[in-house]
């Protein structure tokens, strides 16, 4: 084949027509396609880019001196290219570096010569970057097609973060669907690392993560082609080896504050989580996940329609992980109502807790250890102690997951009080969930008492307490409660001799026995449990500041604790807070919830007979009776068995009669089950294939329609701009 003499060709973008003046304001978009002997799939790749019809497209093709006819195909598109480099290179990364070095676009990305960009992608991505100046790079939902160009898989939307990536959830960010700003490219070094032969994109993502969050878009943007002889498949093992080397470097060079903040999540050596491990750790790794961007969020709001909530902007992963929740939803929600704030003192054992059924109750710390004694659950929950919260995080999470009606409040940052006094995001111990909220915890001062020691605006901050009861009082005041009753607040502590100190000042403690005298259960701070030495004098002083702040806002607080040493608030008899008939009502309610004595269950006669069978036989007999298909199979097998017995067996074969009969019976039953299972599996497979096919078709149709809509919007903008110019 005769070689073309052109080595490098760059041409300026054509001057826009008058109607296209509006489009000239769109950001310039650079796409680079590296190619070497990729003739078989090059044409659809080039077409997928030039047919985007994006007015400010800078498209550069870098060909590594191909010898397979690729250059002839490229020549057909020369007039639609902004740049063409045809010369030998030192591999994939080197070719890309050449293309990007010659580019000027504000938005950047590359598409390999065997992959494609889906319709409307460039306009959508440009519009997203224009609407969200806080975002530096994005990725879309993954998809793949076969060698013939038929899309066979369209993956789900999923979040990404630097924490996830380094913790092992790093397979894979789809390069074909990833785009970024030039400013990020330059901050990250402005080139791909040519020291790696295969995992160049993986290495680039690691450098991007150091500077900016990756935002996922709920839209398919590019498509990866699966074909024979593909580098990413043939050299998969080598790619993964390079990826491990890159991860090892990133873990070793991670900034100290990043490493400290996420120490509980990051491994010491590179790991790759399998599907089960990713699912199991998804909640804890979600601590830094940016919210998924929905395509609908970029559409202009209709007049009078609902306004989109402005997104929170964070500089880095640590800032996002430490960010407090938006708490304004709780302001005044219980205005004029009463509530009970429950401590965990031993006086709870002398308190009729059944009376609280139907009341608004705040609880704290290890209240779940009391759940086996009560039929109701607290409305609100709080835990703030920097030793208790990490130590009990799994139990707290299980409690809130099992009781979604409960709402939990936690400090956004856990501040340790001993040792190096490390600050870590609470979400690393207790991941976000619908019923978990995180507040900004601030230090109290003596400059503007009592408000400097007690906050009634938890959106602004919650003063760090000397007892978690103070935190619950601040939250209750913000919610608008006008009457607050304390129970279980004994404020009386004894440190057992069996407790060991974990620091020289004996502030951090660890129990060695289940001998806790300070709470409702001796195992509350039992063996191996971590806690802080209580300072009752400071608790009392903080209660006094709380009373002053609450009285200034006409909020009444009473101490309904049975006994104890807390005398800051006026005492009140707990049982007088309830109507005298409440006990009777609750007792009748419990009785009504139980089956009437002697009432027979609604069962059939056969089931009633089975209930009288020996205990070990009831379950299998009930299962057999309720499975009519099983009974039918057994009936057929029984008839066959009787026919088998009716045969005239000669004496020599008689000893084998029963074994053969049982074997035939078992074989017939197993064959029937296998045939039925096979039929069900085939039906399920057909239905699944049909569903997948329809889903892919819907996705493709949606992408096509969205591209048409984007084109119509662009034309409308151009017409409006032209009309404005004429006026």
N, C-alpha and C positions, 0 to 999 in steps of 0.2 A: 504494500500500500504506500502511495506517495505521501510523504509527510508534509503537512502544512507548515509554512515558514513562520507564521505568526506565533510569537512566543508570549508576549504580554500585550494586552489591549485593554485600555480603559477609555470610556467615553463619558462625557457629562450627561446627566439626565436631560431629556428633551424639555424645551421651554413649555410650560403649561399653556393650554388653550385658555381663552378668556373664561370659559365656563368652569374651568378647573381651579380658579383662584382660591376657592375655599379649601380645596384639597391640599394646596401648597402649605397650609398651616399644620397639616398632620405631621407627626414626628417621622423622621427618616428611619427606615427599617432596613437593617443589613441582614441578608441571608447569604451564607457561604455554603457551597456544595463542593466537597473534595471528591475526586474521582480518579480511579486508576483501573483501566480495563473493565469498566462497569457497564459496557454497552447494553447488556441484556435488559437492564432495568432503568437505564439513564433517562430515556425519553419520558416515561410517566413521572419521574422525579422532577425534571425540569418543567414539565407542563403543570404540575401541582403548584409550583411557585409562581410562574408567570401568569397563570390563569387566576391568581388571587385578585388581579386588577387593583392592586394597592398603588395609589398614585405616587407615593414617595418611597418606592422600593429600590434599594440598592442591592442588586443580585450579582454576586461574584462566584464564578466557577473556577476551581483550581484543578487542573488536570495534570497528573504526574507523568506526562509523556506517554500516554496510552498507545497501545499498538493493536487494539481490537476493533477499531471503527468508532470508538467513542467520540473522536474529534470531529468526525463527519456529522454526527448527531448534534454536537455542541454548535457547529457552524450554522445549523438550521435555526438556532435560537440566538445567534450572535447579536442581532439588532435589539433583542429584548434583555440583553445582559448589560450591566453597568461595568463589569470588569471580567477579564478572562486571562488566566495565568496558565500557560502550557509549558512546563519544564519539569525535569526530574526533581523529585523531592526525597526527603529522608523519612518518609512514612506519613501516616494519617495526621498526627499532631502537627508535623512540620507544614503540611499542606494547609491546614486550617490556620496556623499562625501567619502564613503568607497572605491568605485571604483577609483575615481580620486586620492585619497591619495596613492593608491597602484600603480599608473601609472607613466610613465617616458616620454611619448611622447612629442615632440615639438609642435605638433598640436593636438587640443582636440575637442571633441564633444560627444554628447550622442544621442542614439536612443532608444526610449521606445519600449517595447516588442510587441506592436501592430502596430508599424509603420515600414517603410522601408527606406533604402538609395538607391537611384536610381543608375543604372549601371554607372561605370566610375567616380563616384563622388570623391572618395578619391584621385585618381591620379590627377584629375583636380584641386582639392583644394590644394593639395601639390604643384603642379606646379605653381599655382597662388601665394601662399605664398613665393615660391622661387623667382618668378619673381618680386614680389612687397614687398621688405623688410619693406616698410613704412606702410604696412597694418597690423593691429593687429587682426581684426575680420571681418567676412563676413557673408552675408546671401544671399540665392538665391531666385528665384521666387517660390511662394507657390503653392502647389498642394494638392489634397485630393483624396482618393479612398473610395469605399464603403466597407462593411463588407466582401464582396467576393473578394476583392483585385482588383477590376476594377477601374481604374482612371477615375473619372467623372468630375474633375475640375482642370484646370491648370491656375493659376492666372497670372496677368500681372506683369511686372517688375515695381518697384517703389523705390524711394530713402528713406533713413531714416537719421535722425539726432537727437541729444539730444534736440535741440530746438523744433523740431516737436513732439518728444515724450512727453516732459513736457507740451507743449502747447495743447495737447489733441489728436494729431494724433498718437495714440499708439496701434492700433488694426490691426493686431497683427504681431509681428516678429515671423516667423515660426521656432520653435526650431529645428525641424528635418532637416532644411536647413541651420543651423547656426554653424559656426566653428571658433575657435580662437587659438591664440598662448598661450603657457604656460606662457610666460612672462606677458601677460595681466591678465591671471587667477591669478597669484601670486600678481600682483599689486592691483588687486581688492579684495584681501582677501583670495583667494585660497580655497573657499568653498561656497556651497549654504547655504542660511540662513534658518535654520530649524525652525525659529519662525513662518514661514508661511507654511501652510499646502498644498496650491494649487499653488499660484502665485510665485513659486520659480524661474522659468525662467524669469518672468517679473522683479523680484527684481534683478536678476543677470544682466540683460540687463542695468538696471539703473546704477549699479555700473560700468559696462564696459564703459558706456557712459561718466563717469567722467574722464576716462583715455584715451580714443581713439575714433575715428570716426568709425561708422559702414558703410562698403562699400557693396553695393548691386551688385550682379553678375547676368547678364542676362542669367541665366541657371537654370533649375530645378535640385535641389540637393537631396532633400528628399521628402517623401510623408507621409501625415497624414491620418490615417485611421478613418473614421467616422463609429461608430458601436453602437449598443444598449448598454446602461449601462455605457457609457464612463464617466470617472471622469470629464473631461473638459466640458461635456454637462450636466450631472446630477447636478454638483455643479457650474454651470456657474455663478450664482448670487453671490455665496460665493467667487469665483475667482475674480470677478469684484470688490467686496468689498475690498479684500486684495490689489488689484491693486490700488484702490483709496488711501488706507492707505500708500502705498509705494510712490505714486506720491506726496502726502502731505508731506511726509518726505523729498523727493528730492527737492521740491520747497522751503521748509523751510531751508534746509541745503545747497542750491546752493551757490557757491562762489560769493562774492560781485561783482567781476568784470564781472562774467557771468550774474548775475542778472541785473546789470546796463546796460550792452551791449544790452541785449534783453528784456529790461523792457516793451517795447511796445507790445511784443509778448507773454510774459509769464503771465499766470493767477495768481491770488492771492490764489486760491483754485483749487483742482483737477477738471479737466473737461475731457470729452470724446466727441470728435467731431463726429457727424453723417456724413453720406456720403455727404449730401448737404453742410454741413459746411466745410468738408475737401476740397471739390472741390472749394468752394468759397474762402478759405484761402490758397489754395495751393501755389499761387505765393509768398505771403508774408512769408510763412513758408519755402520756398525753399532757404532762405538766407544761410543756412549752409549745403545744400545737397552736399555730395561728388558726383562726376560724376559716372554714371553707368559703371560698368566694363563689356565690351563685351568679349565674349569668343575668338573672333578673335584677340583681342589685345595680347593674350598670345602665338599666333603662331609665329614661327620664320619668320622674314621678308625674302621674296624672293630676290635673288640677283638682284639689279637694281630696286627693287620695292620701293614703297613709304614708307618712314620711319614713324613710329608712333611718334607723339609728346610726349615728356617725360611728365609724369603727374606732376602737381604741388603738393608738399608735404606740409602739414600743421600739426602743433602740436595739434591744438584743434579747436573747433568751432569758437571761437572769431577770431583766426588768419585767418581762411577761410573766415569768413564774412567780415573782414577788408582788404582782399587782393585786390590789384589793378588788373585791367584787363591787358591782354597782348595788348599793343598798337602799337607794331611795324608795324602792317598792315597799319597804317596811315602815316608812315614816307614817305615824299616826294610824296604823291599820287597826289598833285596838283602843282607840280614843275612848276614854271614860269607862273602860272595863277594869276588872280585877284579874290578878294572876297570882300564882304561887311559885316561889323560887325555892328549889329544893337543894339543900346541901346533902352530904352523905354521912352525917354523924350517926353515932349509935342510937340517938334518940328516935330515929326512924323506926326502930324495933318496938317502940312504945307508942307509935302513931298509927291511927287507923287510916291507912293509905287508900282504902276502898272509897272513901268519901271524895277523893279527888277525881273520880271517874266523871268526865264531862267538863272538868275545869281546864283552864289554860295553865300548863305547868312548864316551868323551865327546869331542866336537869343538867347534870354535868358529869364529867370524868367517867367513872366506872359504874354508872347507874344501871347499866345492862345486867349487872350481877344481881339486881333486885327484881328483874322481870319475871322470874319464876314465882314471885309472890303477888304480883298485881295483874289485873285483867286489862288495864288501860296502858297507854303509852304517852310519854311527855310530848308536848307540842313543839318545844324548842330545846336545843341542847348546845352546850358550850364546853370546850376544853382548850386551855391556854398554856398549861405548864410545859416548860421546855424539856422536861424529862418524862412526864406522864404521856404527853401527846405522841412522841415517837414510839414509846414503849408499848402503848395500847392502840396504835394506829390500826392494826388489822382487826381488832375487836370492834373498834369504833366504826370502821368502814362496814363491817358485817352487820352491825346494829342498824346503821342508816340505810343500808341496802335492803334489809329485811323489813324496815318500817319507813317506807317512802313518804308517809305523812309527817314524819319528824323533819325538822329543819335544823341543821347544825351550823354553828358559827365558830370560826377559828381565826387566829392571827395569820395574816398572809406570810409573815416571816417568823420563824422560831428563833428566838434570841437566847442562847445559852448563857448561864450566869456564872459558870465556873470554867476553869481551864483557859483556852484561848478565846472563849466567848464568841464562838462561831455563830454566824447568822445563816440560816438555810431556809429555802422556800418551804412553807408548810405543805404545799402540794406534792413535794417529793415524798413525804410520809403519808399524806392523805390526799390522793388525787381528786380532781374536780368531779363533781356529779351534780345532778339537778337540785338535790336538797342540801348542798354544802355551799356555804358562803364564807368569804375570807375578808377580814377587816384590817385596816391599817392600825397597828398597835403603836402608841406613842408613850414616851416617858412622861410621868407626872413631874410637876415642879411646884415650888412654893411661892411663885411670883404673883399669881392671880387666884388665890384661894376663894371659894372651893372649886371653881370651874377648872382650874389647872390640874386638879386631881380627880375630876369626875366629868366625863363628857356626856352630853345629852344629844350629840350629833355624831352617830357612829359612822356616817358617810365621810366625815372629816377625819375621824380617828377615835379609837377606844384607848383610854388610859390604861397602861399596864398595871395590873392589880397585885395586891398582896394575898388575895384569895379570889378564886374564880367567881364567887358570889358577886363581887364588885363588877365584874364583866357582865354578868347576867342582869344586874341592876341597870347598867348603862344601856343595854339593848332594850330592856323593858321600858325605860323612860322614853327612848326614841320611838318606840311603838305606840306610845300614848297611854299606857296603863295609868290609871289614877289611884288605884289601891293595889299595893304589893304586900304579900304575906310570905314571910320566911319560915321554912320548916327544915329541920335537920341541920341547922347551923349552930352546932354545939360550941364551936370556937374553944375547944378544950383538947389539948394534945399531950401525949406522952410518947417519947421515943424509946421503944424497947431496947434492952441491952443486946438483943440478938442482931440488931441492925448494924451494918457496917458502913463506915464513911468512905466516900470515893474521892475526897479532896481534903487538903490539910485543914480547911476551915469547917469541916463536917457539915457543909451545906448540901452537897449531893449525897443522897443515901440510897442504899440497896438493902432490902429485907432478905433475911436468910431463913425465916420461918413464917408460917401462917399464924402470926400472933398479933395482928393489928388490933389495938384497943380503941382506935380513934374513929372507926367507921362501922357501918351496920353489919359488916361481915369480916371475921378475922383474916380472911384471904384477900381482902380488898387491896391492901399493900402487903401481900403475902410473899412467899419465897421468890426471890429473883426479881421482884418488882422494884422499879426505880421511882424515887420521889425526892422532894426537897424538904429539908428541915423546916418545920413551920415556925413562924414568928408571930405569935398571937398579939403581941404588943403593937406591931405594925398593922396587923389586920384591924384591930380596934380603932387605930388612928384613921385608917382609910375608910372605915365605916362611918366615922364622924364626919369626914369631908363629904361622903356620899349623902348623908342625912341633910347636911346644910344645903347642898346643891338641889336635892329633890324637894325639900320644903320650900325653897325659893320658887319652885315651879308648881307648887300646890299638889305635889304627889305624896300620898301618905304611905308610909312603910311601917308594918307591924311585925313583931317577932312572935310567931306562933310555935316556935320550937319547944318541945317538952324538955324543960331543964336547960342545961348548958350555961355558958358564961358570957353570952352576948347580951349586953344591957344597953346598947346604944339606942335601940329603937324601943318604943313602947311595947309592952307585952300584951298578948291577947290569947284567950283560951281557944285553941284550935277548933274544938268541936262546936263552939258557939257560932262559928262562921257558917254553919250549915243548918238548914231547916230541920227541926226535930224529926220530921218524917222521912228524911233522906235515907237513913239506915234501912227503914222498912221498904222503901221504894227500890233501893239497890238489891236488897235481899230477894224481893219478889222478881226483879229483873233477872237475877241469876237463876232462880228456880224456873222461870218461864223459858229460859234458854236451854234448859235440860229436857230430855225426853220425859214424857209423863210416865210415872212409875207403872209398870205392868203393861205398857202399850206395846203391842206386837209390831215389829217392823213390817213394812209393806213388801212382803216377799211371796213368791209363788209357793205352792204346796211342795213341789220338789225341793226347792231351796230350803224350805222349813225342815224337810226330812234330812237334808244334808247337814243342816246346823246341828242335828242331834248325833251326827257321826263323830268318831274319835277326832280329837283336835288335829292330829297329824294328817288326817285325810280330808279335812274340810276344804282347804285351799285348792288342792288339785281337782276335787270333785266339783266344786263351784266353777272353776275355770273350764272344766270339760263340759259342764251343763250349759254354760253361757256361750260356748263356742259350738254352734249348731253344725258347722261344717266338720268339726272334729268328730262329733257324734255320728254323722252320716258316714264318714270314713271308717269309723270303728264298726258300724253296723255291717258295711260291705265286707270288711275284713273278717268279721265274725261268721258271716254266712259262708265265706270261702273256707274258713277254718273248719266249720262243721262238715262241709262237703269233703274236705280233706280227710276227716276222721272216718267218714262213711266208706271210704275205699277199703277193699279187702287186701290187707297187708299180709305178706307171708311172714312166718315166724322169724327168719333171719333178719328181716328189716324192722321188726317190731321195736327193738331198743332205740332205733333212730327216729321213731315216729314223732315224739314230743320235740326233740331238738329241731327236726326239720320243719315241723309245724310252726314253732316259735320263730324260726328264721324266716319262713315265708311270710308270716304275719308282719314281722318287723320290716322286711324288705318291701312289702306292699305299702305299708304306711309311709316309709321313708320316700319311696318313689312318688307317692301321691303328693307329699309335701314338696318334694323337689320340683315336680311338674308345675304345681301351683306357684311356687316361688319364682321359677323361671318365667312363667307367664307374667307375673306381676312386675318383675324386673324389666322385661321387654317392654311392657306397657309404659313403665316409668321412663325408660330410656327414650322411647318415641316421643312422649310428652315433653321431656326435657329438651330434646333436640328441636322440637317444634317451637317451644318457648324461646330458646336461644336464638333461633332463626328469626322469629318475629321481633325479638328485642333488638337484634342487630339492624334489621330493616327499619324499625322505628327510629333508632339512633341516627342512622344514615339520612333518613328523611328529615329528621329534626335539624341536622347539620346543614343539609341542603337548603331548607326553608330559612334557617337563620342567616345563611350567607346571602340569600336573596333579599331578606329584610335589611341586612346591613348595606347591601348595594343600593337599595331604594333610599335608605336614610342618607347615604353619601350624596346621591343625586339630588335629593331634596335640599341638603345643605348647600350644594353648588348652585342650585337655582336661586335659593334665597340670597346667597352672597352676590350672585350676578345682578339680581333685582336691586339689592342695596347699592351696588356700584352704579347702576343706571340712575337711581334716584339722587 
